[in-house]
């Protein structure tokens, strides 16, 4: 409940007021489940909103949305007003806060997106659970993307960039260092797990402009920016890394303002243990540095968790405004945590803080805020005030009214934008390379086909020449055979003619011989007759 420059948070023997001028010194709301942390959160956030300070909180259980709806006077509140707070119930202004609903999964509010480049390799390596070697490869991917003006907007861009590294590992190695295929494969597998948790929706554009979370409503009250985290908290890596990104982005972007009269912005980090579980020392040191320095930029950070032991001592030492609800102490470790929590307060001689932490009921707490001079006030065992907004979740009608009132932001962030980035650039380069390879392959195939054609044609010409040569040889051989046949025929004809002549001569000889014989015989006869006078027979 806002009272001038202070938020009246609880009432013990004295009033417990959170001074706006000391609110950027950070704080802690701790306690076991069911002890009243959410009510404390609402009272504090409501006070900041009424003071004109915008706040951010994650709605892990679904009941923080009740801040959008007016509370109501119940018998319990009436009794508390009379017994503890000395308030006139009729004078209480029950009203809701100006609320904006956001949703990283885009289901129940304004979509929240950030780019892979905004997340950066350090937080992304933490999100993916990478080893040092794999984180080194991821750093190379970001550096190569920067040097080649390739935007890493969503996970498909990062996938494409990792594929690019793998394909050009030998070229990249000389300038950026070794890129092992095994590391690239491990990162790609880790990305699948993040996509399964909704990371493919979370990473993209239009990316969140944190200035939209610093706004105040027209009546001057700060907007209460509520992130729907009911499903998101089941994805602890994405949840923790988003809130850590937001914290580091606030630190990087906001100007120094010193110690203002009131914070510029208050950041509530629910389920804070998720941030620090298994966190590497280097990243933890960075968080400690941010928490130490961000107060000078007018930002108050309030961690909400079950036990102070969930938070590293270096961070816990920076949390000056504390509301410690009851702690259970059944085991030696839990008893040690109770003693440690009690020892963190400025002692009050009226009671034993360690004993009180185990006795306080729901709605009660040990409270210690900073005083005007910046020193811790003595711890008080006190009852926390009730919020003027609804203590339960908002009704459907109230939620619909909130959603209707944020149409301008819905128009700004509602539709995802997929502009040219690493995925498209690498795809275009790969397509050009493939086209070039295709053309080269076609040219090679053409040249090969041409060479084969030329070879075939040469072979055919050689064959034709050889066939012609063989045909010529055949014809020559045939001519020679014909000549031989003609010669043999001529020889045979000459021989025939010679023999015919010989036969003719022989016949003539025989004929002549016959004639001569006849003539001889006749002559002989005549000769014989002429001698003896008659012929002998």
C-alpha positions in Angstrom: 0.0 0.0 0.0 1.6 3.3 -1.1 2.1 5.9 1.5 3.7 9.0 -0.1 7.3 8.0 -0.8 7.1 4.6 0.8 5.3 1.3 0.4 3.7 0.0 3.6 4.4 -3.6 3.4 3.8 -5.1 6.8 3.0 -4.3 10.4 4.8 -5.6 13.5 5.5 -3.6 16.6 6.3 -0.8 14.1 5.3 -0.3 10.5 7.6 -2.0 7.9 8.0 0.4 5.0 9.9 -0.1 1.8 11.4 3.3 1.0 11.2 4.1 -2.7 14.5 5.9 -2.5 16.1 2.6 -1.3 14.1 0.3 -3.5 16.9 0.0 -6.1 19.1 -1.7 -3.5 17.4 -4.9 -4.5 15.6 -7.4 -2.3 14.5 -10.9 -1.5 11.1 -12.5 -0.9 11.7 -16.0 0.5 9.7 -18.7 2.2 8.4 -22.2 1.9 5.5 -23.0 -0.4 2.2 -21.7 0.9 3.6 -19.1 3.3 2.4 -16.1 1.4 5.2 -15.1 -1.0 2.7 -14.3 -3.8 0.6 -12.0 -1.7 3.8 -10.2 -0.6 4.9 -9.9 -4.2 1.5 -8.4 -5.2 1.6 -5.8 -2.3 5.1 -4.7 -3.3 4.4 -4.6 -7.1 1.1 -2.8 -6.5 2.9 -0.2 -4.4 5.5 0.4 -7.1 2.8 0.7 -9.8 0.9 3.3 -7.8 4.2 5.2 -7.4 4.6 5.3 -11.2 7.3 2.6 -11.4 6.7 0.0 -14.1 7.5 -3.5 -13.0 8.1 -6.9 -14.5 7.2 -10.3 -13.0 6.7 -13.8 -14.2 3.4 -15.6 -13.4 4.6 -19.1 -12.6 1.4 -20.4 -10.9 -1.2 -18.4 -12.9 -2.4 -16.3 -9.9 -0.4 -13.1 -10.4 -2.9 -12.0 -13.1 -5.2 -11.1 -10.3 -3.3 -7.8 -10.2 -5.4 -6.7 -13.1 -8.6 -7.0 -11.1 -9.9 -5.1 -8.0 -9.8 -6.9 -4.7 -12.8 -7.1 -2.4 -13.4 -6.6 1.2 -13.7 -10.0 2.9 -14.3 -10.8 6.5 -10.7 -11.8 6.9 -9.5 -8.4 5.6 -11.9 -6.6 7.8 -10.6 -8.5 10.8 -7.0 -7.8 9.8 -7.8 -4.1 9.4 -9.2 -3.9 12.9 -6.7 -6.2 14.7 -3.4 -5.4 13.0 -3.4 -2.5 10.6 -5.7 0.1 12.3 -7.4 0.8 9.0 -10.9 1.8 8.1 -12.1 -0.9 5.6 -14.4 1.6 4.0 -11.5 3.9 3.2 -9.6 1.2 1.3 -9.4 1.8 -2.5 -9.8 -1.7 -3.9 -8.7 -1.5 -7.5 -6.6 -3.4 -10.1 -3.3 -2.3 -11.6 -2.7 -1.4 -15.2 -1.5 -4.7 -16.5 0.1 -5.9 -19.7 0.2 -9.6 -20.4 3.1 -11.2 -22.3 3.8 -14.7 -23.4 7.0 -16.2 -24.7 5.0 -19.0 -26.3 2.6 -16.6 -27.9 -0.5 -18.2 -26.4 -1.9 -16.0 -23.7 -0.5 -12.5 -24.3 1.7 -10.3 -26.4 4.4 -12.5 -28.0 7.9 -12.1 -26.6 10.7 -12.8 -29.0 14.4 -12.1 -29.0 16.9 -12.8 -31.6 19.7 -15.4 -31.4 22.2 -12.5 -31.8 20.6 -10.7 -28.8 20.9 -13.7 -26.6 24.6 -14.0 -27.5 26.9 -17.0 -27.4 27.6 -17.0 -23.6 23.9 -17.2 -22.6 23.1 -19.5 -25.5 25.9 -21.9 -24.5 24.4 -22.0 -21.0 20.9 -22.5 -22.4 22.2 -25.4 -24.6 24.3 -26.9 -21.8 27.5 -26.9 -24.0 31.0 -27.9 -23.0 33.9 -25.3 -23.2 35.0 -26.7 -26.5 31.4 -26.6 -27.9 31.0 -23.1 -26.6 34.2 -22.1 -28.5 32.7 -23.4 -31.7 29.5 -21.4 -31.0 31.6 -18.3 -30.5 33.2 -18.9 -33.9 29.7 -19.2 -35.4 28.7 -15.8 -34.0 32.0 -14.2 -35.1 31.8 -15.6 -38.6 28.2 -14.4 -38.9 29.2 -10.9 -37.7 32.2 -10.7 -40.1 30.1 -11.7 -43.0 27.1 -9.5 -42.1 24.8 -12.5 -41.6 22.1 -11.9 -39.1 21.3 -14.6 -36.6 17.7 -14.1 -35.9 16.1 -17.5 -35.2 17.2 -21.0 -34.7 17.2 -21.9 -38.4 19.7 -19.1 -38.9 22.0 -20.7 -36.3 21.5 -24.1 -37.8 22.4 -22.8 -41.2 25.5 -21.0 -39.7 26.6 -24.2 -38.0 26.2 -26.1 -41.3 28.2 -23.3 -43.0 31.0 -23.8 -40.5 31.1 -27.5 -41.0 31.2 -27.1 -44.8 34.0 -24.5 -44.7 35.9 -25.9 -41.7 39.3 -25.9 -43.4 38.9 -22.4 -44.7 37.7 -21.1 -41.3 40.3 -22.9 -39.3 43.2 -20.7 -40.4 41.4 -17.5 -39.2 39.1 -18.5 -36.3 40.4 -21.8 -35.0 39.5 -25.4 -35.2 35.9 -26.4 -35.9 35.3 -30.0 -35.2 32.4 -31.8 -36.8 31.7 -33.6 -33.5 31.1 -30.2 -31.7 28.9 -28.9 -34.5 26.8 -32.1 -34.3 26.5 -31.8 -30.5 25.3 -28.2 -30.8 22.8 -29.2 -33.5 21.4 -31.9 -31.2 21.1 -29.4 -28.3 19.2 -27.1 -30.6 16.6 -29.9 -31.2 16.0 -30.0 -27.4 15.5 -26.3 -27.2 13.1 -26.4 -30.2 11.1 -29.1 -28.5 10.7 -26.7 -25.5 9.3 -23.9 -27.7 12.6 -22.2 -28.6 11.6 -22.0 -32.2 8.8 -19.7 -31.2 10.8 -17.7 -28.7 13.7 -16.8 -31.1 12.7 -14.4 -33.9 11.5 -11.0 -34.8 10.0 -8.5 -34.1 12.3 -8.7 -31.1 11.3 -7.2 -27.8 11.9 -3.5 -27.2 12.5 -3.2 -23.5 11.3 0.4 -23.7 7.8 -1.0 -24.0 8.2 -2.4 -20.4 9.2 1.0 -19.0 5.8 2.6 -19.8 3.3 4.1 -17.5 -0.5 4.1 -17.9 -2.3 7.4 -18.8 -3.2 7.9 -15.1 0.5 7.9 -14.2 0.7 4.4 -12.6 3.4 2.1 -13.8 2.4 -0.8 -16.0 2.7 -4.3 -14.3 4.2 -6.4 -17.1 3.2 -10.0 -16.4 4.9 -12.8 -18.3 2.8 -15.9 -18.6 5.3 -18.5 -17.3 2.9 -21.3 -16.2 4.2 -23.5 -19.1 7.5 -21.8 -19.4 8.7 -22.7 -15.9 8.5 -26.4 -17.1 11.2 -25.4 -19.5 13.7 -24.1 -16.9 16.6 -23.5 -19.2 14.6 -21.2 -21.5 12.9 -19.5 -18.6 16.1 -18.8 -16.7 18.1 -17.7 -19.7 15.4 -15.3 -20.8 15.2 -13.6 -17.5 19.0 -13.4 -17.3 19.1 -11.9 -20.8 16.6 -9.3 -19.8 18.6 -8.4 -16.7 21.8 -8.1 -18.7 20.0 -6.1 -21.4 18.7 -3.7 -18.8 22.2 -3.2 -17.6 23.7 -2.8 -21.1 21.0 -0.3 -22.4 20.0 1.9 -19.5 22.0 5.1 -18.7 23.5 5.8 -15.3 21.2 7.7 -13.0 22.9 7.3 -9.6 20.4 7.0 -6.7 17.0 8.3 -7.9 14.1 9.2 -5.6 12.4 6.1 -6.9 13.4 3.2 -9.3 12.9 3.5 -13.0 12.0 -0.1 -13.2 11.7 -3.1 -10.8 12.4 -6.6 -11.9 10.9 -9.6 -9.9 12.7 -12.9 -10.6 10.4 -15.7 -9.4 11.8 -19.3 -8.9 15.2 -17.7 -8.7 16.9 -21.0 -7.9 16.5 -22.0 -11.6 18.9 -19.3 -12.6 21.7 -20.5 -10.4 21.4 -24.3 -10.7 24.6 -25.8 -12.1 25.7 -22.3 -13.3 29.4 -22.0 -14.4 31.5 -19.7 -12.3 32.2 -17.3 -15.1 28.4 -16.7 -15.7 27.8 -16.4 -12.0 30.4 -13.8 -11.7 28.7 -11.8 -14.4 25.4 -12.0 -12.6 27.0 -10.7 -9.4 28.6 -7.9 -11.4 25.2 -7.0 -13.0 23.4 -7.1 -9.7 26.0 -4.9 -8.0 26.0 -2.3 -10.8 22.5 -2.2 -12.1 21.1 -0.3 -9.1 23.0 2.8 -10.4 20.8 2.6 -13.5 17.7 2.9 -11.4 16.7 -0.8 -11.5 15.7 -2.8 -8.5 16.0 -6.5 -8.7 13.9 -8.7 -6.3 14.5 -12.5 -6.2 11.7 -14.8 -5.1 12.6 -18.3 -3.9 11.9 -20.8 -1.2 15.2 -20.5 0.7 17.9 -17.8 0.8 20.4 -20.7 0.3 19.1 -21.1 -3.3 21.0 -17.9 -4.1 24.8 -17.6 -4.1 26.2 -15.6 -1.2 27.8 -13.0 -3.5 24.3 -12.2 -4.9 22.5 -12.6 -1.5 24.8 -9.9 0.0 23.4 -7.4 -2.5 19.8 -8.0 -1.5 19.1 -5.4 1.2 15.3 -5.3 1.4 14.1 -8.6 2.7 10.8 -10.3 3.5 11.5 -13.7 4.9 8.4 -16.0 5.3 8.5 -19.2 7.3 11.0 -21.9 6.6 10.6 -25.6 7.4 13.5 -27.1 9.3 13.2 -30.9 9.5 16.7 -31.9 8.4 20.1 -30.7 9.6 20.6 -28.9 6.2 17.3 -27.1 6.6 18.1 -26.1 10.1 21.4 -24.7 8.9 19.5 -22.7 6.2 17.2 -21.3 8.9 20.1 -20.2 11.1 21.8 -18.6 8.1 18.6 -16.8 7.1 18.1 -15.5 10.7 21.8 -14.4 10.9 21.4 -12.2 7.8 19.0 -9.8 9.7 19.9 -7.0 12.1 19.0 -8.7 15.4 15.9 -7.6 17.3 16.2 -8.3 21.0 12.5 -8.9 21.3 12.6 -12.3 19.7 14.9 -15.1 18.4 14.9 -14.8 14.6 15.8 -18.4 14.0 12.9 -19.6 16.2 10.5 -17.1 14.7 11.2 -18.3 11.2 9.9 -21.7 12.2 6.9 -20.3 14.0 5.5 -17.6 11.6 2.2 -18.6 9.9 0.9 -17.8 6.5 0.9 -14.1 5.8 3.5 -13.5 8.5 7.2 -12.8 7.9 10.4 -11.5 9.3 10.9 -8.1 7.5 13.9 -5.8 7.2 14.1 -2.9 4.8 16.7 -0.2 4.5 16.3 3.0 6.4 16.7 6.6 5.2 20.4 6.4 5.7 20.7 3.2 3.7 21.4 1.0 6.8 19.2 -2.1 7.5 16.4 -1.6 9.9 16.1 -3.9 12.9 14.2 -7.1 11.8 10.5 -7.1 12.7 8.1 -10.1 13.0 5.2 -8.7 11.1 2.0 -9.4 9.3 2.1 -8.6 5.6 -0.6 -6.3 4.3 -3.2 -7.5 1.8 -3.1 -6.2 -1.8 -5.8 -3.8 -3.1 -6.0 -6.0 -6.2 -7.4 -9.5 -6.3 -5.5 -12.1 -4.3 -6.5 -14.8 -6.7 -6.2 -15.2 -10.5 -8.0 -12.7 -12.7 -11.4 -13.6 -14.1 -11.8 -14.3 -17.8 -13.6 -11.0 -18.2 -10.7 -9.1 -16.6 -8.2 -10.9 -18.8 -10.2 -10.1 -22.0 -10.3 -6.5 -21.0 -6.5 -6.5 -20.5 -5.9 -8.1 -23.9 -8.3 -5.7 -25.6 -6.4 -2.8 -24.1 -3.0 -3.8 -25.5 -4.1 -3.9 -29.2 -1.3 -1.5 -30.2 1.4 -3.9 -28.8 -0.3 -6.9 -30.3 -0.1 -5.1 -33.6 3.6 -4.4 -33.1 4.6 -7.9 -31.9 1.7 -10.2 -33.0 2.9 -11.3 -36.4 6.4 -12.9 -36.7 8.7 -11.4 -39.3 11.2 -13.5 -41.2 13.5 -11.1 -43.0 16.7 -12.0 -44.9 19.2 -13.4 -42.5 21.9 -16.0 -42.3 19.5 -18.8 -43.3 18.5 -17.0 -46.5 22.0 -15.7 -47.3 23.6 -19.1 -46.8 20.8 -20.7 -48.7 21.2 -18.3 -51.6 25.0 -18.9 -51.5 24.4 -22.6 -51.5 21.9 -22.3 -54.3 24.3 -20.2 -56.3 27.1 -22.7 -55.6 24.8 -25.6 -56.5 23.8 -23.7 -59.7 27.4 -23.1 -60.5 28.2 -26.7 -59.8 25.2 -27.7 -61.9 26.4 -25.6 -64.8 30.0 -26.8 -64.4 28.6 -30.4 -64.3 26.6 -29.6 -67.4 29.6 -28.1 -69.2 31.7 -31.1 -68.1 29.0 -33.5 -69.3 28.8 -31.5 -72.6 32.5 -31.5 -73.0 32.6 -35.2 -72.2 29.7 -35.9 -74.6 31.5 -33.7 -77.2 34.7 -35.6 -76.7 32.9 -38.9 -76.9 31.2 -37.7 -80.0 34.5 -36.6 -81.5 36.0 -39.8 -80.5 33.2 -41.8 -81.9 33.2 -39.7 -85.1 37.0 -40.2 -85.4 36.5 -43.9 -84.8 33.8 -44.0 -87.4 35.9 -42.0 -89.8 38.9 -44.3 -89.1 36.6 -47.3 -89.5 35.2 -45.8 -92.7 38.8 -45.1 -94.0 39.8 -48.6 -93.0 36.7 -50.0 -94.6 37.5 -48.0 -97.8 41.0 -49.2 -97.6 39.9 -52.7 -97.2 37.4 -52.2 -100.1 40.1 -50.8 -102.2 42.3 -53.6 -101.4 39.5 -56.0 -102.1 38.8 -54.3 -105.4 42.5 -54.4 -106.2 42.7 -58.0 -105.2 39.6 -58.7 -107.3 41.1 -56.8 -110.2 44.3 -58.8 -109.7 42.3 -62.0 -109.6 40.3 -60.9 -112.7 43.6 -60.0 -114.4 44.9 -63.4 -113.4 41.8 -65.0 -114.6 41.9 -63.1 -117.8 45.6 -63.9 -118.2 44.9 -67.6 -117.5 42.0 -67.4 -119.9 44.2 -65.8 -122.5 46.9 -68.3 -121.8 44.3 -71.1 -122.1 43.0 -69.5 -125.3 46.5 -69.2 -126.7 47.2 -72.7 -125.6 44.0 -73.9 -127.2 44.7 -72.0 -130.4 48.3 -73.3 -130.3 47.0 -76.8 -129.9 44.4 -76.3 -132.5 47.1 -75.1 -134.8 49.2 -78.0 -133.9 46.3 -80.3 -134.5 45.7 -78.6 -137.8 49.4 -78.8 -138.7 49.4 -82.4 -137.6 46.3 -83.1 -139.6 47.8 -81.3 -142.5 50.9 -83.3 -142.0 48.9 -86.5 -141.8 47.0 -85.5 -144.8 50.1 -84.6 -146.7 51.7 -87.8 -145.6 48.7 -89.7 -146.9 48.7 -88.0 -150.2 52.4 -88.5 -150.5 52.1 -92.1 -149.6 49.4 -92.6 -152.2 51.4 -90.8 -154.7 54.4 -92.9 -153.7 52.6 -96.1 -153.9 51.2 -95.2 -157.2 54.5 -94.2 -158.4 55.9 -97.4 -157.0 53.3 -99.3 -158.7 53.9 -97.6 -161.9 57.5 -98.0 -161.3 57.2 -101.8 -160.6 54.9 -102.3 -163.6 57.2 -100.4 -165.5 60.0 -102.8 -164.7 58.1 -106.2 -164.7 55.2 -105.1 -166.8 52.6 -106.0 -164.3 51.8 -105.3 -160.7 52.3 -107.7 -158.0 49.3 -108.0 -155.7 
